[in-house]
């Protein structure tokens, strides 16, 4: 049985005020409406809850039991209402691809939080298509995604060259299929990379497929496979680990078309 919190609130008011008249003022209802609320609650419970007498009102045994529960139910209801209202206030949900430099992202988020302490940020990491889909579904307020030049909507942030990268010790045999580490089939970067290889007539083989963050590509630094990066990602990772370098062992892998980082947002963004 689910008890109406409105009825419970009226019932508690009657019990605490000791009078239907005073309870009516407490809950901003007429006395007849208070009586109706109590009657409806008694019908739900299936027992008499309140007995009127010359001194006011008296609780039955069932009424005393329900009063204890009613107070707890209303307290939990108020707590949930306050918690949900507080958590959604000043909330901005941001989506960022996992292959972005997370150290830079962390620094930027720290600067934003210091400047706007009242705004709470919720960060969603994922690959581009998933992040864009969450924005379109209204699950995110702002996203940073990679687009092709002059494709998609949003505000362009920068334009970068894509490069093929591999472990420094990797020796790519031009006669053998290029071993690749790729994102899932719906990823636009994967599609572009394979289009470039097919256009160059270069055979390839899939060695790793991952939807994860850059750290999941660490085995590729051992020299056994290659993949495409943003050039700045390659530089940033090289500074940290000195393991990646542009892959220039074969002319057919030297180039990959430019891409653009774009900020997209919902039509209206306001702290939730």
DRENPA-3360 file (N, C-alpha, C; in nm, 2 decimals, always signed):
BEGIN
1 = XXXXXXXX = +0.08/-0.12/+0.00/+0.00/+0.00/+0.00/+0.09/+0.13/+0.00 ~ +0.06/+0.21/-0.09/+0.13/+0.34/-0.10/+0.04/+0.45/-0.05 ~ +0.09/+0.52/+0.06/+0.01/+0.62/+0.12/+0.04/+0.76/+0.06 ~ -0.06/+0.83/+0.04/-0.05/+0.97/-0.02/+0.02/+1.06/+0.08 ~ +0.13/+1.12/+0.04/+0.20/+1.20/+0.14/+0.11/+1.33/+0.18 ~ +0.02/+1.37/+0.09/-0.07/+1.48/+0.13/-0.16/+1.44/+0.24 ~ -0.21/+1.32/+0.23/-0.30/+1.27/+0.34/-0.22/+1.25/+0.47 ~ -0.10/+1.20/+0.46/-0.02/+1.18/+0.58/+0.02/+1.31/+0.64;
9 = XXXXXXXX = +0.05/+1.41/+0.56/+0.08/+1.54/+0.62/-0.04/+1.60/+0.69 ~ -0.16/+1.59/+0.64/-0.28/+1.63/+0.71/-0.30/+1.56/+0.84 ~ -0.28/+1.43/+0.83/-0.30/+1.34/+0.95/-0.20/+1.38/+1.06 ~ -0.07/+1.40/+1.03/+0.02/+1.44/+1.13/-0.01/+1.58/+1.19 ~ -0.06/+1.67/+1.10/-0.10/+1.80/+1.15/-0.21/+1.79/+1.25 ~ -0.31/+1.71/+1.23/-0.42/+1.69/+1.32/-0.37/+1.64/+1.45 ~ -0.28/+1.54/+1.45/-0.23/+1.48/+1.57/-0.14/+1.58/+1.65 ~ -0.06/+1.66/+1.58/+0.02/+1.75/+1.65/-0.05/+1.87/+1.70;
17 = XXXXXXXX = -0.15/+1.92/+1.63/-0.23/+2.03/+1.67/-0.34/+2.00/+1.77 ~ -0.38/+1.87/+1.77/-0.49/+1.83/+1.86/-0.62/+1.88/+1.82 ~ -0.64/+1.93/+1.70/-0.76/+1.98/+1.66/-0.77/+1.99/+1.51 ~ -0.89/+1.96/+1.45/-0.91/+1.96/+1.31/-0.91/+2.11/+1.26 ~ -0.96/+2.20/+1.34/-0.96/+2.34/+1.31/-0.82/+2.40/+1.30 ~ -0.73/+2.37/+1.40/-0.59/+2.42/+1.40/-0.51/+2.35/+1.28 ~ -0.54/+2.22/+1.26/-0.47/+2.15/+1.15/-0.51/+2.21/+1.02 ~ -0.63/+2.25/+1.00/-0.67/+2.31/+0.87/-0.59/+2.44/+0.85;
25 = XXXXXXXX = -0.56/+2.52/+0.95/-0.48/+2.64/+0.93/-0.33/+2.60/+0.90 ~ -0.29/+2.49/+0.96/-0.15/+2.45/+0.94/-0.12/+2.40/+0.80 ~ -0.22/+2.33/+0.74/-0.20/+2.28/+0.61/-0.27/+2.36/+0.50 ~ -0.33/+2.47/+0.54/-0.40/+2.56/+0.44/-0.51/+2.49/+0.37 ~ -0.59/+2.42/+0.45/-0.71/+2.36/+0.39/-0.83/+2.40/+0.48 ~ -0.95/+2.37/+0.42/-1.07/+2.40/+0.50/-1.08/+2.28/+0.60 ~ -1.16/+2.30/+0.71/-1.18/+2.20/+0.81/-1.25/+2.07/+0.74 ~ -1.34/+2.10/+0.65/-1.41/+1.98/+0.58/-1.31/+1.90/+0.50;
33 = XXXXXXXX = -1.21/+1.97/+0.44/-1.11/+1.90/+0.36/-1.02/+1.82/+0.45 ~ -0.99/+1.87/+0.57/-0.91/+1.80/+0.66/-0.98/+1.67/+0.70 ~ -1.11/+1.68/+0.73/-1.19/+1.57/+0.77/-1.19/+1.46/+0.66 ~ -1.20/+1.51/+0.53/-1.21/+1.42/+0.42/-1.07/+1.35/+0.40 ~ -0.96/+1.42/+0.43/-0.83/+1.36/+0.42/-0.81/+1.25/+0.52 ~ -0.86/+1.27/+0.64/-0.85/+1.17/+0.74/-0.93/+1.05/+0.71 ~ -1.05/+1.08/+0.66/-1.14/+0.97/+0.62/-1.08/+0.89/+0.51 ~ -1.02/+0.95/+0.41/-0.96/+0.88/+0.30/-0.84/+0.79/+0.35;
41 = XXXXXXXX = -0.77/+0.85/+0.44/-0.65/+0.77/+0.50/-0.70/+0.65/+0.57 ~ -0.81/+0.67/+0.65/-0.87/+0.56/+0.73/-0.92/+0.45/+0.63 ~ -0.97/+0.49/+0.52/-1.02/+0.39/+0.42/-0.90/+0.32/+0.36 ~ -0.79/+0.39/+0.34/-0.67/+0.32/+0.29/-0.61/+0.22/+0.39 ~ -0.61/+0.26/+0.51/-0.55/+0.17/+0.62/-0.65/+0.06/+0.65 ~ -0.78/+0.09/+0.64/-0.88/-0.01/+0.68/-0.91/-0.01/+0.83 ~ -0.87/+0.10/+0.90/-0.90/+0.11/+1.04/-0.93/+0.25/+1.08 ~ -1.00/+0.27/+1.20/-1.02/+0.40/+1.25/-0.88/+0.45/+1.31;
49 = XXXXXXXX = -0.85/+0.57/+1.28/-0.72/+0.63/+1.32/-0.74/+0.73/+1.43 ~ -0.84/+0.81/+1.43/-0.87/+0.92/+1.52/-1.01/+0.92/+1.57 ~ -1.02/+0.95/+1.70/-1.15/+0.96/+1.77/-1.16/+1.10/+1.83 ~ -1.27/+1.16/+1.79/-1.29/+1.30/+1.85/-1.36/+1.29/+1.98 ~ -1.32/+1.38/+2.08/-1.39/+1.38/+2.21/-1.39/+1.53/+2.25 ~ -1.44/+1.55/+2.37/-1.46/+1.68/+2.42/-1.33/+1.76/+2.43 ~ -1.22/+1.69/+2.45/-1.09/+1.75/+2.47/-1.02/+1.77/+2.34 ~ -1.07/+1.72/+2.23/-1.01/+1.74/+2.10/-1.01/+1.61/+2.02;
57 = XXXXXXXX = -0.89/+1.55/+2.00/-0.88/+1.42/+1.93/-0.80/+1.32/+2.01 ~ -0.82/+1.20/+1.98/-0.75/+1.09/+2.05/-0.71/+0.99/+1.94 ~ -0.59/+0.94/+1.94/-0.54/+0.84/+1.85/-0.58/+0.70/+1.89 ~ -0.63/+0.62/+1.80/-0.65/+0.48/+1.83/-0.51/+0.41/+1.82 ~ -0.51/+0.28/+1.86/-0.38/+0.21/+1.85/-0.32/+0.21/+1.71 ~ -0.41/+0.19/+1.61/-0.36/+0.19/+1.48/-0.31/+0.33/+1.44 ~ -0.38/+0.43/+1.49/-0.34/+0.57/+1.46/-0.20/+0.60/+1.52 ~ -0.17/+0.55/+1.64/-0.04/+0.57/+1.70/+0.07/+0.51/+1.62;
65 = XXXXXXXX = +0.04/+0.39/+1.57/+0.14/+0.32/+1.48/+0.16/+0.40/+1.35 ~ +0.05/+0.44/+1.29/+0.07/+0.51/+1.16/+0.14/+0.65/+1.18 ~ +0.11/+0.71/+1.30/+0.17/+0.84/+1.32/+0.33/+0.83/+1.32 ~ +0.38/+0.73/+1.38/+0.52/+0.71/+1.39/+0.58/+0.69/+1.24 ~ +0.51/+0.60/+1.17/+0.56/+0.58/+1.03/+0.54/+0.71/+0.94 ~ +0.43/+0.78/+0.96/+0.40/+0.90/+0.88/+0.51/+1.00/+0.90 ~ +0.55/+1.02/+1.02/+0.66/+1.12/+1.05/+0.79/+1.08/+0.98 ~ +0.82/+0.96/+0.98/+0.94/+0.91/+0.92/+0.93/+0.92/+0.77;
73 = XXXXXXXX = +0.81/+0.89/+0.71/+0.79/+0.90/+0.57/+0.80/+1.04/+0.52 ~ +0.74/+1.13/+0.59/+0.75/+1.27/+0.55/+0.89/+1.33/+0.57 ~ +0.96/+1.28/+0.67/+1.10/+1.33/+0.69/+1.19/+1.28/+0.58 ~ +1.17/+1.16/+0.53/+1.25/+1.11/+0.42/+1.21/+1.18/+0.29 ~ +1.08/+1.20/+0.28/+1.04/+1.27/+0.16/+1.10/+1.41/+0.15 ~ +1.11/+1.48/+0.26/+1.16/+1.62/+0.27/+1.31/+1.61/+0.24 ~ +1.38/+1.51/+0.30/+1.52/+1.49/+0.28/+1.56/+1.47/+0.13 ~ +1.48/+1.38/+0.07/+1.50/+1.35/-0.07/+1.48/+1.47/-0.16;
81 = XXXXXXXX = +1.37/+1.55/-0.13/+1.34/+1.67/-0.20/+1.45/+1.77/-0.19 ~ +1.51/+1.79/-0.07/+1.61/+1.88/-0.05/+1.74/+1.84/-0.12 ~ +1.77/+1.71/-0.11/+1.89/+1.65/-0.17/+1.89/+1.66/-0.32 ~ +1.78/+1.62/-0.38/+1.77/+1.63/-0.52/+1.78/+1.77/-0.57 ~ +1.71/+1.86/-0.50/+1.71/+2.00/-0.54/+1.85/+2.06/-0.53 ~ +1.92/+2.03/-0.43/+2.06/+2.08/-0.41/+2.15/+2.02/-0.51 ~ +2.14/+1.89/-0.54/+2.24/+1.83/-0.63/+2.22/+1.88/-0.77 ~ +2.10/+1.92/-0.81/+2.08/+1.96/-0.95/+2.10/+2.11/-0.97;
89 = XXXXXXXX = +2.12/+2.18/-0.85/+2.14/+2.33/-0.86/+2.28/+2.36/-0.91 ~ +2.29/+2.44/-1.01/+2.43/+2.48/-1.06/+2.51/+2.37/-1.12 ~ +2.44/+2.27/-1.18/+2.51/+2.16/-1.24/+2.52/+2.18/-1.39 ~ +2.64/+2.16/-1.44/+2.67/+2.16/-1.58/+2.74/+2.03/-1.62 ~ +2.68/+1.96/-1.72/+2.73/+1.83/-1.75/+2.81/+1.84/-1.88 ~ +2.93/+1.80/-1.88/+3.03/+1.81/-1.99/+3.07/+1.68/-2.04 ~ +3.08/+1.66/-2.17/+3.13/+1.54/-2.23/+3.26/+1.56/-2.30 ~ +3.36/+1.48/-2.28/+3.49/+1.50/-2.34/+3.54/+1.36/-2.39;
97 = XXXXXXXX = +3.60/+1.35/-2.51/+3.65/+1.23/-2.56/+3.77/+1.18/-2.47 ~ +3.78/+1.05/-2.46/+3.88/+1.00/-2.37/+4.02/+1.02/-2.43 ~ +4.03/+1.04/-2.56/+4.16/+1.05/-2.62/+4.22/+1.20/-2.61 ~ +4.14/+1.29/-2.55/+4.20/+1.42/-2.52/+4.30/+1.41/-2.41 ~ +4.39/+1.51/-2.40/+4.49/+1.51/-2.29/+4.42/+1.54/-2.16 ~ +4.41/+1.43/-2.08/+4.34/+1.44/-1.95/+4.41/+1.53/-1.85 ~ +4.54/+1.55/-1.86/+4.61/+1.63/-1.77/+4.57/+1.78/-1.80 ~ +4.56/+1.82/-1.92/+4.52/+1.95/-1.96/+4.38/+1.98/-1.91;
105 = XXXXXXXX = +4.29/+1.87/-1.94/+4.15/+1.89/-1.90/+4.14/+1.91/-1.75 ~ +4.21/+1.83/-1.67/+4.21/+1.84/-1.53/+4.25/+1.98/-1.48 ~ +4.35/+2.04/-1.55/+4.39/+2.17/-1.51/+4.29/+2.28/-1.54 ~ +4.22/+2.26/-1.66/+4.12/+2.36/-1.70/+4.00/+2.35/-1.61 ~ +3.96/+2.23/-1.57/+3.85/+2.21/-1.48/+3.88/+2.27/-1.34 ~ +4.00/+2.26/-1.30/+4.04/+2.32/-1.17/+4.03/+2.47/-1.17 ~ +4.07/+2.53/-1.29/+4.07/+2.67/-1.30/+3.92/+2.72/-1.30 ~ +3.84/+2.65/-1.37/+3.69/+2.68/-1.38/+3.63/+2.68/-1.24;
113 = XXXXXXXX = +3.66/+2.57/-1.17/+3.60/+2.55/-1.04/+3.64/+2.66/-0.94 ~ +3.77/+2.70/-0.96/+3.81/+2.81/-0.87/+3.75/+2.94/-0.90 ~ +3.72/+2.97/-1.03/+3.65/+3.09/-1.07/+3.50/+3.09/-1.04 ~ +3.44/+2.97/-1.06/+3.29/+2.96/-1.04/+3.26/+2.85/-0.94 ~ +3.29/+2.87/-0.81/+3.27/+2.77/-0.71/+3.13/+2.72/-0.70 ~ +3.03/+2.80/-0.74/+2.89/+2.77/-0.72/+2.84/+2.67/-0.83 ~ +2.92/+2.65/-0.93/+2.88/+2.56/-1.04/+2.95/+2.43/-1.02 ~ +2.87/+2.33/-1.02/+2.92/+2.19/-1.01/+2.93/+2.13/-1.15;
121 = XXXXXXXX = +3.05/+2.07/-1.18/+3.07/+2.01/-1.30/+3.06/+1.86/-1.29 ~ +3.00/+1.80/-1.39/+2.99/+1.65/-1.40/+3.05/+1.62/-1.54 ~ +3.15/+1.54/-1.54/+3.23/+1.51/-1.66/+3.20/+1.36/-1.70 ~ +3.17/+1.35/-1.83/+3.15/+1.22/-1.89/+3.26/+1.20/-2.00 ~ +3.33/+1.09/-1.98/+3.44/+1.06/-2.08/+3.39/+0.94/-2.17 ~ +3.42/+0.95/-2.30/+3.38/+0.85/-2.39/+3.44/+0.88/-2.53 ~ +3.40/+0.80/-2.63/+3.45/+0.83/-2.76/+3.35/+0.92/-2.83 ~ +3.39/+0.99/-2.93/+3.31/+1.10/-2.99/+3.17/+1.07/-3.02;
129 = XXXXXXXX = +3.14/+0.96/-3.10/+3.00/+0.93/-3.13/+2.91/+0.91/-3.01 ~ +2.96/+0.85/-2.90/+2.88/+0.83/-2.78/+2.86/+0.96/-2.71 ~ +2.96/+1.05/-2.71/+2.95/+1.18/-2.64/+2.84/+1.26/-2.72 ~ +2.85/+1.26/-2.85/+2.75/+1.34/-2.93/+2.61/+1.29/-2.91 ~ +2.60/+1.16/-2.90/+2.46/+1.10/-2.88/+2.40/+1.14/-2.75 ~ +2.49/+1.15/-2.64/+2.44/+1.19/-2.51/+2.39/+1.34/-2.52 ~ +2.46/+1.42/-2.59/+2.42/+1.56/-2.61/+2.29/+1.57/-2.68 ~ +2.27/+1.49/-2.79/+2.15/+1.50/-2.86/+2.03/+1.44/-2.78;
137 = XXXXXXXX = +2.06/+1.35/-2.69/+1.95/+1.30/-2.60/+1.92/+1.38/-2.48 ~ +2.00/+1.49/-2.47/+1.97/+1.58/-2.35/+2.04/+1.54/-2.22 ~ +2.13/+1.44/-2.23/+2.20/+1.39/-2.11/+2.32/+1.47/-2.08 ~ +2.37/+1.55/-2.17/+2.48/+1.64/-2.15/+2.45/+1.78/-2.19 ~ +2.52/+1.88/-2.14/+2.49/+2.02/-2.17/+2.60/+2.07/-2.27 ~ +2.72/+2.02/-2.26/+2.83/+2.08/-2.34/+2.92/+1.96/-2.37 ~ +2.97/+1.95/-2.50/+3.06/+1.85/-2.53/+3.17/+1.90/-2.62 ~ +3.29/+1.84/-2.62/+3.40/+1.87/-2.71/+3.42/+1.74/-2.79;
145 = XXXXXXXX = +3.41/+1.75/-2.92/+3.42/+1.64/-3.01/+3.51/+1.67/-3.13 ~ +3.55/+1.57/-3.20/+3.63/+1.59/-3.32/+3.54/+1.58/-3.44 ~ +3.55/+1.67/-3.53/+3.47/+1.67/-3.65/+3.57/+1.69/-3.77 ~ +3.51/+1.65/-3.89/+3.59/+1.68/-4.01/+3.57/+1.83/-4.04 ~ +3.67/+1.89/-4.11/+3.66/+2.03/-4.14/+3.53/+2.06/-4.22 ~ +3.46/+2.16/-4.17/+3.33/+2.21/-4.23/+3.22/+2.10/-4.22 ~ +3.23/+2.01/-4.12/+3.13/+1.92/-4.09/+3.08/+1.94/-3.95 ~ +2.95/+1.92/-3.93/+2.88/+1.92/-3.80/+2.86/+2.07/-3.76;
153 = XXXXXXXX = +2.79/+2.08/-3.64/+2.76/+2.21/-3.59/+2.85/+2.24/-3.47 ~ +2.84/+2.35/-3.41/+2.92/+2.38/-3.29/+3.02/+2.49/-3.32 ~ +3.10/+2.52/-3.22/+3.20/+2.63/-3.23/+3.34/+2.56/-3.25 ~ +3.41/+2.59/-3.36/+3.54/+2.53/-3.38/+3.64/+2.58/-3.28 ~ +3.72/+2.50/-3.22/+3.82/+2.53/-3.12/+3.96/+2.53/-3.18 ~ +3.99/+2.44/-3.26/+4.12/+2.43/-3.32/+4.12/+2.33/-3.44 ~ +4.22/+2.34/-3.52/+4.24/+2.25/-3.63/+4.38/+2.19/-3.62 ~ +4.38/+2.05/-3.63/+4.50/+1.98/-3.62/+4.52/+1.88/-3.72;
161 = XXXXXXXX = +4.65/+1.85/-3.74/+4.69/+1.74/-3.84/+4.68/+1.61/-3.77 ~ +4.62/+1.51/-3.83/+4.62/+1.37/-3.78/+4.75/+1.30/-3.83 ~ +4.81/+1.22/-3.75/+4.93/+1.15/-3.79/+4.91/+1.00/-3.75 ~ +4.99/+0.92/-3.82/+5.00/+0.78/-3.77/+5.11/+0.77/-3.67 ~ +5.09/+0.69/-3.56/+5.19/+0.68/-3.46/+5.21/+0.54/-3.42 ~ +5.33/+0.51/-3.38/+5.37/+0.37/-3.34/+5.48/+0.38/-3.24 ~ +5.51/+0.27/-3.18/+5.62/+0.26/-3.08/+5.75/+0.29/-3.15 ~ +5.84/+0.35/-3.08/+5.97/+0.39/-3.14/+6.05/+0.28/-3.19;
169 = XXXXXXXX = +6.03/+0.16/-3.13/+6.11/+0.04/-3.18/+6.04/-0.03/-3.30 ~ +5.93/+0.02/-3.34/+5.85/-0.05/-3.44/+5.92/-0.04/-3.58 ~ +5.94/-0.15/-3.65/+5.99/-0.15/-3.79/+5.88/-0.20/-3.88 ~ +5.82/-0.11/-3.96/+5.70/-0.15/-4.04/+5.75/-0.20/-4.17 ~ +5.72/-0.33/-4.20/+5.75/-0.39/-4.32/+5.65/-0.35/-4.43 ~ +5.69/-0.28/-4.54/+5.59/-0.23/-4.64/+5.53/-0.35/-4.71 ~ +5.58/-0.47/-4.70/+5.53/-0.58/-4.77/+5.43/-0.66/-4.69 ~ +5.42/-0.63/-4.56/+5.33/-0.70/-4.47/+5.21/-0.61/-4.44;
177 = XXXXXXXX = +5.09/-0.67/-4.40/+4.98/-0.59/-4.36/+5.01/-0.51/-4.24 ~ +4.97/-0.38/-4.24/+5.00/-0.29/-4.13/+4.92/-0.33/-4.01 ~ +4.98/-0.36/-3.89/+4.90/-0.40/-3.77/+4.84/-0.27/-3.71 ~ +4.71/-0.28/-3.68/+4.64/-0.16/-3.64/+4.58/-0.18/-3.50 ~ +4.58/-0.07/-3.43/+4.49/-0.06/-3.30/+4.39/+0.05/-3.33 ~ +4.26/+0.01/-3.33/+4.15/+0.10/-3.37/+4.04/+0.11/-3.27 ~ +3.96/+0.21/-3.28/+3.84/+0.23/-3.21/+3.73/+0.14/-3.28 ~ +3.61/+0.14/-3.22/+3.50/+0.05/-3.28/+3.46/+0.10/-3.42;
185 = XXXXXXXX = +3.39/+0.02/-3.50/+3.36/+0.05/-3.64/+3.28/+0.18/-3.66 ~ +3.20/+0.22/-3.56/+3.12/+0.34/-3.58/+3.21/+0.47/-3.55 ~ +3.33/+0.46/-3.51/+3.42/+0.57/-3.49/+3.46/+0.63/-3.63 ~ +3.44/+0.76/-3.64/+3.48/+0.82/-3.77/+3.63/+0.82/-3.79 ~ +3.71/+0.82/-3.69/+3.86/+0.82/-3.71/+3.90/+0.68/-3.77 ~ +3.84/+0.58/-3.72/+3.87/+0.45/-3.77/+3.83/+0.44/-3.92 ~ +3.71/+0.49/-3.96/+3.67/+0.49/-4.10/+3.77/+0.57/-4.18 ~ +3.81/+0.68/-4.14/+3.91/+0.76/-4.22/+4.04/+0.69/-4.23;
193 = XXXXXXXX = +4.09/+0.63/-4.13/+4.22/+0.56/-4.13/+4.21/+0.45/-4.23 ~ +4.10/+0.37/-4.23/+4.09/+0.26/-4.32/+4.07/+0.31/-4.47 ~ +4.00/+0.42/-4.48/+3.99/+0.47/-4.62/+4.12/+0.52/-4.67 ~ +4.21/+0.58/-4.59/+4.34/+0.62/-4.63/+4.42/+0.50/-4.67 ~ +4.42/+0.39/-4.60/+4.49/+0.27/-4.63/+4.44/+0.21/-4.76 ~ +4.31/+0.20/-4.77/+4.25/+0.14/-4.89/+4.29/+0.22/-5.02 ~ +4.29/+0.36/-5.00/+4.32/+0.45/-5.11/+4.46/+0.43/-5.16 ~ +4.55/+0.40/-5.06/+4.69/+0.38/-5.09/+4.72/+0.23/-5.13;
201 = XXXXXXXX = +4.62/+0.15/-5.13/+4.64/+0.01/-5.16/+4.72/-0.07/-5.06 ~ +4.72/-0.02/-4.94/+4.80/-0.09/-4.83/+4.72/-0.19/-4.75 ~ +4.76/-0.31/-4.75/+4.69/-0.41/-4.67/+4.71/-0.38/-4.52 ~ +4.61/-0.43/-4.44/+4.62/-0.40/-4.30/+4.55/-0.52/-4.22 ~ +4.58/-0.52/-4.09/+4.51/-0.62/-4.01/+4.48/-0.56/-3.87 ~ +4.37/-0.59/-3.82/+4.33/-0.54/-3.69/+4.39/-0.62/-3.58 ~ +4.46/-0.56/-3.49/+4.53/-0.63/-3.38/+4.46/-0.60/-3.25 ~ +4.42/-0.47/-3.23/+4.35/-0.43/-3.11/+4.23/-0.34/-3.14;
209 = XXXXXXXX = +4.11/-0.37/-3.08/+4.00/-0.28/-3.09/+3.96/-0.24/-2.95 ~ +3.94/-0.11/-2.93/+3.91/-0.06/-2.80/+3.83/+0.06/-2.81 ~ +3.74/+0.08/-2.71/+3.66/+0.20/-2.69/+3.71/+0.28/-2.57 ~ +3.83/+0.24/-2.52/+3.88/+0.29/-2.40/+3.96/+0.42/-2.41 ~ +4.02/+0.46/-2.30/+4.10/+0.58/-2.30/+4.24/+0.55/-2.35 ~ +4.32/+0.66/-2.37/+4.45/+0.64/-2.43/+4.54/+0.54/-2.36 ~ +4.53/+0.53/-2.23/+4.61/+0.44/-2.15/+4.59/+0.29/-2.20 ~ +4.47/+0.26/-2.25/+4.45/+0.13/-2.29/+4.53/+0.09/-2.42;
217 = XXXXXXXX = +4.59/+0.19/-2.48/+4.67/+0.16/-2.60/+4.82/+0.14/-2.57 ~ +4.85/+0.13/-2.44/+4.99/+0.12/-2.41/+5.07/+0.00/-2.48 ~ +5.00/-0.12/-2.50/+5.07/-0.22/-2.57/+5.13/-0.18/-2.70 ~ +5.07/-0.08/-2.77/+5.11/-0.04/-2.90/+5.25/+0.03/-2.89 ~ +5.29/+0.07/-2.77/+5.42/+0.14/-2.76/+5.53/+0.04/-2.76 ~ +5.50/-0.09/-2.76/+5.61/-0.19/-2.76/+5.66/-0.22/-2.91 ~ +5.59/-0.15/-3.00/+5.64/-0.16/-3.14/+5.57/-0.26/-3.22 ~ +5.45/-0.32/-3.18/+5.39/-0.42/-3.25/+5.27/-0.38/-3.34;
225 = XXXXXXXX = +5.23/-0.25/-3.32/+5.11/-0.20/-3.40/+5.11/-0.05/-3.40 ~ +5.03/+0.00/-3.50/+5.02/+0.15/-3.51/+4.88/+0.19/-3.51 ~ +4.86/+0.32/-3.50/+4.73/+0.38/-3.50/+4.74/+0.53/-3.53 ~ +4.62/+0.59/-3.56/+4.62/+0.74/-3.59/+4.59/+0.82/-3.46 ~ +4.66/+0.93/-3.45/+4.65/+1.02/-3.33/+4.63/+1.16/-3.39 ~ +4.58/+1.25/-3.30/+4.60/+1.39/-3.33/+4.74/+1.42/-3.30 ~ +4.80/+1.51/-3.38/+4.95/+1.54/-3.37/+4.98/+1.59/-3.23 ~ +4.89/+1.67/-3.16/+4.92/+1.72/-3.03/+4.92/+1.61/-2.93;
233 = XXXXXXXX = +4.83/+1.51/-2.95/+4.82/+1.39/-2.86/+4.95/+1.32/-2.86 ~ +5.00/+1.30/-2.99/+5.13/+1.23/-3.00/+5.24/+1.30/-2.93 ~ +5.25/+1.44/-2.95/+5.35/+1.52/-2.88/+5.34/+1.51/-2.73 ~ +5.21/+1.52/-2.68/+5.19/+1.52/-2.54/+5.23/+1.39/-2.48 ~ +5.20/+1.28/-2.54/+5.23/+1.15/-2.49/+5.38/+1.12/-2.50 ~ +5.44/+1.18/-2.60/+5.59/+1.16/-2.62/+5.66/+1.23/-2.50 ~ +5.61/+1.35/-2.46/+5.68/+1.42/-2.35/+5.66/+1.34/-2.22 ~ +5.55/+1.27/-2.20/+5.53/+1.20/-2.08/+5.60/+1.07/-2.08;
241 = XXXXXXXX = +5.60/+0.99/-2.19/+5.65/+0.86/-2.19/+5.77/+0.83/-2.28 ~ +5.79/+0.92/-2.38/+5.90/+0.91/-2.48/+5.88/+0.78/-2.55 ~ +5.76/+0.73/-2.57/+5.74/+0.60/-2.64/+5.68/+0.61/-2.78 ~ +5.60/+0.72/-2.80/+5.53/+0.73/-2.93/+5.61/+0.82/-3.02 ~ +5.60/+0.80/-3.15/+5.65/+0.89/-3.25/+5.57/+0.87/-3.38 ~ +5.57/+0.98/-3.46/+5.50/+0.96/-3.59/+5.55/+0.84/-3.67 ~ +5.47/+0.77/-3.73/+5.51/+0.65/-3.80/+5.54/+0.69/-3.95 ~ +5.67/+0.68/-3.98/+5.71/+0.72/-4.12/+5.79/+0.61/-4.19;
249 = XXXXXXXX = +5.76/+0.49/-4.15/+5.83/+0.38/-4.21/+5.78/+0.34/-4.35 ~ +5.67/+0.40/-4.39/+5.61/+0.37/-4.52/+5.55/+0.50/-4.57 ~ +5.57/+0.54/-4.69/+5.51/+0.66/-4.75/+5.36/+0.66/-4.75 ~ +5.30/+0.54/-4.76/+5.16/+0.53/-4.76/+5.09/+0.56/-4.63 ~ +5.17/+0.57/-4.52/+5.12/+0.60/-4.39/+5.16/+0.74/-4.34 ~ +5.22/+0.82/-4.42/+5.27/+0.94/-4.38/+5.15/+1.05/-4.35 ~ +5.05/+1.04/-4.43/+4.95/+1.15/-4.42/+4.81/+1.10/-4.37 ~ +4.74/+1.19/-4.31/+4.60/+1.16/-4.27/+4.54/+1.30/-4.27;
257 = XXXXXXXX = +4.41/+1.31/-4.31/+4.35/+1.44/-4.33/+4.34/+1.51/-4.19 ~ +4.33/+1.65/-4.20/+4.31/+1.73/-4.08/+4.18/+1.71/-4.02 ~ +4.17/+1.74/-3.89/+4.05/+1.73/-3.82/+4.03/+1.86/-3.73 ~ +3.91/+1.88/-3.68/+3.88/+2.00/-3.60/+3.82/+1.95/-3.47 ~ +3.87/+2.02/-3.36/+3.80/+2.00/-3.23/+3.69/+2.10/-3.22 ~ +3.57/+2.06/-3.19/+3.45/+2.15/-3.19/+3.38/+2.14/-3.05 ~ +3.33/+2.25/-3.00/+3.25/+2.25/-2.89/+3.10/+2.26/-2.93 ~ +3.02/+2.16/-2.88/+2.88/+2.17/-2.91/+2.80/+2.18/-2.78;
265 = XXXXXXXX = +2.69/+2.25/-2.78/+2.61/+2.26/-2.66/+2.46/+2.25/-2.70 ~ +2.38/+2.22/-2.59/+2.24/+2.23/-2.61/+2.20/+2.37/-2.64 ~ +2.08/+2.38/-2.70/+2.03/+2.51/-2.74/+2.03/+2.61/-2.63 ~ +1.99/+2.56/-2.51/+2.00/+2.65/-2.39/+2.07/+2.58/-2.28 ~ +2.16/+2.64/-2.22/+2.24/+2.59/-2.10/+2.21/+2.68/-1.98 ~ +2.16/+2.62/-1.88/+2.15/+2.69/-1.75/+2.18/+2.59/-1.64 ~ +2.24/+2.64/-1.53/+2.26/+2.55/-1.42/+2.13/+2.48/-1.38 ~ +2.14/+2.34/-1.37/+2.03/+2.26/-1.34/+1.99/+2.27/-1.20;
% end
